[in-house]
């Protein structure tokens, strides 16, 4: 369990990125922090591995204040996946994945063997192991980034807009990969995005943030869609437009659901019984 306890972060230029934020992130679930630029979501994520320290308040993992843990040691125990993968360009794929285990004292041969297994886990062919990041597609690089994040077998995996730089088709594939991995590996995942559709697809718990990391609403995707807490939330999730504004259209072959842009969104096969 990760807990933010009345956390505030004020940067040297006077910017208050996070203002008195408190939240519990449950173990073995995916919590998605979603908001527009300036909402403090990435700052919150980076507080978990002490890439950013709070000005006041504290962050705890399993009730232990992480301020008492040396930052490098903490970071090596937490998986971290970022946008553009963050791979070391002069390292081969296999050595990128093996980096943290080697730093933690795992013999290189063993770390490389584990790295090959992780390529299998994230759906990559082992024949890319001896390539350099520049020889991979964007989607492949991101999968390698996920494998590297998992290499130390962390309980916690942080993902900072990891799919923001890939095209929509690859992004959809990677999103499904994360769903599969979470089902199989059962990690505590903290995922940052500005895309509400991605948040609803991936999140067990979704946290919608306003500027300064003010919580607009917390809940499951269903809870938020069914009962937006404010006009801000309703507008942010687009509950009255686009893909979420569904109406029933009768056709010669039955009823279909049509979204706010007039595109077919599904077939009405029956009514749910409460």
N, C-alpha and C positions, 0 to 999 in steps of 0.2 A: 504494500500500500504506500502511495505517495501522498503527502499532505502538505499543502501550502498554508502557513499560519500567519495571517495578517501581513502579507508580504508587500513591501513597497520598493520600487526601484526608481531612483532619481539620478540621471546622468549628469556629468560635469557641466554640460551646457544648460542645465536647468530643466531639461525635458523629463517629465514624469511619465515613464513608460508603463509602470504598474502602480496602482494606487490602492493599498489596503485590500489585497486579494487573498481570499481564503477558499480552499477547495480540497476535497478528498478524491483521489483517483484510485478506484478499486483495483485490486490485484487481478491479474489474468484476464483483464478486459481491455478493450481499446477505447481510450478517451480521445476525442478529437477536439482541439481548440480551433475555432473558426471565427474569422473576422476580417475586416478590411485592413489595409495598411495603416499602421499606427495604433492598432488595437492591443499591442503588447504580447501577442501570442508567441512569437519567437523568443522574446525575452523570458517569458515564463518557461518555455521549453529548456532554454539554456541555463536556467537556474537549477534545474534538476541534476545536471552534471558539473555544475560550478564553472561553466564557461562565463557565466555572469553571477555575481554575488548580490543578494538584496541589500538595499540601503538599510532597511529595517525589516523585522519579522524573520521567519525561518522556514526552511523546507526540511521535511523529515521523510525518511524512507524506513518503513517498518518501525516507526516511533523513534528512530535515531536521527538526531539533528545532523545533516550532512556537513555542516560547517566544521564538525569535529573530524571529518575525513579529509586527508590530503587530496587536493584536486586531481592530480594525475592518477593516483590510485583509484579514486572514484570513477574517473572517466574510463579507465580500462575495464571497469566492471559493468559498464552500461553501454549497450549498443547505440550507435549514432549513425543515422543515414540522412544525408543532406541533398539539396538540389544540386544537379550537375555531378552527382556521385562523389566528388571530392577525392577521386582516386589519385594515387601518386603516379605521375606520368612516366617516371623512369623505372618503375617496378612492373614486372610482369603481373598478370592477373593473379596467379597462384600466390605470389608474394604479397600483393595487396591484401588478399583475404587473410593470409597468415600473419600479418603485421602485429596485431595486438597479442595473439597467443605467444609469439616469439618474444615480444617485449615483456610478457608476463612470465617468461622462463621456460616455456614449452620448447623442447628440442625442435630445431628447424624441420628435420625430416618428418617428425610427428605432426607438426603444425601444417606442413604442406599436404600430408595425407588427409588431414581433417578438412583442409581447404578444398580438396577435390570432392569430398563428400558433400560439402556445402554447395558447390556448384550444382551437384545433382539436386539438392534440396530446393534451390531457387530456379530450377528448370533450365539450366545451362548445360551445354555439351562440354565435356572435359577437354575437348580439343582446343578450346580457347585459353587453356591454362597458361600457355607459354606466349600468349600475345600480350601486347602493350595496350593500355586503355585507348590510345588513339586509333587502334586497329579494330575497335568495336563500334557497334551502333549505339545510339543513345539509350535504347532500351536495354541492351546488353550491359552497358556501363552501370545503369541503375540497378540491375539485378546483381552485378558484382558488388555494388555498394551495399545492398541488403545482405549479401553473403558475408561481407566484411563486418557488418554490424552484428551479425549473429556468431561470429567466429569464436568469441570468448564464452559462448553459451550464457549470455546475460539473462537475468530475470526481467530486466527493463530494456525496452527498445524505443529510442527517441527517433522520430521521423519528421524532419523539417522541410515541408513542401517538397518531398522527394520526387514527385512526378511532374512538377511545374514546367520543366524544360523539354518534355517529350511531346510528340504529336498525339492527338486524341485517341487514335487507334491503339498505339503502344500504351498510352496512359490507362485505357480501359483494361488491357491485358495485365498490366502491373497491379492495378487495383484488385483484380480477381486473384492474382498471385498472393497478395497480402492477406486476403480473406482466407485462402487455403492454408497459408503458413500459420496464421493465428489459430486456425482450427487444429492444426497438427502440433504446434509447438507450445501453445498456451502461455504466451508471454504477457507481461504488462506493457501495453503499447501506448505511447503518447504521440499523437499525430497532429501536425500543424498544417492547415490549409486555409486558403481564402475562398475555396469552392464549396458551396453548401451542398451540392449534389454529391461530391466526394465525401464530405463529412457524414451525410446521411447513409451513404453506402457502407462506409467502413466503421462507423462509430457505434459502440454499445452505449456510451455516454457522450453526448455532444454538448459542448460549452460554447455558446454564442457570446462573443465579446464586443463591447463598444470601446471607444478610445479610453486609454488608461487601464485596460483590462478590467473594465467594469462589466460584471456579468449581466447580460440581458436575459438569458434563460439557460437552464441546465436541464437535460432530460434525454430520454431515448428519442430516436428519430420519430417514432410514432407519437410520443407524447407532445413533442414540439409541433408537429404537423397538425395534430388534432386540436391543440389548444395553445396557439402562440401567446406569449405572456404580454406582448405590447404591440403597438403599431410598428415600432422599429423592427421587431422580430418578424412580424407578418410580412413586412416589406422586404426584409433581408432574405427570407426563405422563398419569397415569391409565391405565397400561398394562393394568391388570387390571379395568377397569370402564368403564362408559359406552360411548362411540363406539368405543373401541379394543378392547374385550373382545368379539371376534367369534367366533361359533360357526356351524356349518353346520346348517341345518334342512332336512330332506327334505320336499318337497311333491309333490303329484300331477304337477306340471309340471316337476319338477327340483329342484335344490338352491339355496337362497338363504342369504346371510349375514345373521345377526341380531346386533345389538349387545347390550350388557349390559342395556339397558332394554327389550329385546324388539322393537325396531323393525327393519324390513328395512333393511339397509345396502347390499345389492347382490346380484347374481346370480352364482353360481359357474359360470363357463363353461369351466373347465379348470384343470389344475394346471401351475404354472410348471416348466419343465425347466431344471435348473441347467446 
